[in-house]
C-alpha cells in the first residue's frame, strides 16, 4: 500500500506549489495563532484556490470554536479538519467534513483514548510540554504495537526527516506520514531539497 504524504505548516504559495510538484497528497494549514507556523484564513484561502483539485487541504485547529472552524472550512474550501487540542469526541463529530484527531504520545496510556474518537483518521505525534506539533522530536514508535492492526487510518508525525522516514515506515506501517519541521529552512518555510528528498524516500519505502 502506498504511504500518503502530508506536508504541514504551509505558509506561502511557493512552498505549497513545490510540495505539490514533488507529489504530496495533502497540505496542512495551521490556524492556531500561537504556532510558529500560523497562517491567517485569508492567506490560506489564496493558497488553496491555487491548488489542483485532487490535493487534500487540511485545516489544523487547537481548541478552536465551532465558528472559527466553520469560517476557515468555508473560506478555504478545506477537505479535512485536524483537531490538535483537547477536543472531546462529540465535538469532533459535528462538522460536515472529514476529520482527523491528533494525539500527542507521551506513554502507552495516551493511546487508550483513540477508540473514543469516531473520526476518519488518527494522527499520532510526539508529546512535548507546551508544544502543539512541529517540535522536531519523535516518540517511541514501538508503543504503537499495542494498537495494531490499526482500526482507523493512522498518520505518523513527530520528528520525521528524510534521514529517518524509511525506518519509520518500516516500523510503524502507517497509512500516511505528516512532516513539518523536518523539511524546513525555518519555522513556516520549507526547504526544497528536504521536501524533495522526503517525498522520494517515502515513495521508495
Buried (B, 14 or more C-beta within 10 A) or exposed (E): EEBBBBBBBBBBBEBBBBBBEBEBBBBBBBBBEEBBBBBEBEBBBEBBEEBEEEBBBBBBBBEBEEEBBBBBBEBBBBBBBBBBBEBEEEBBEEBEBBBBBBBBBBEBEBBEEBEEBEBBBBBBBBBBEEBBBBBBEBBEBEBBEEBEEBEBBBBBBBBBBBEBBEEBBEBBBBBBBBBBBBBBEEBBBBBBEBBBBBBBBBEEB
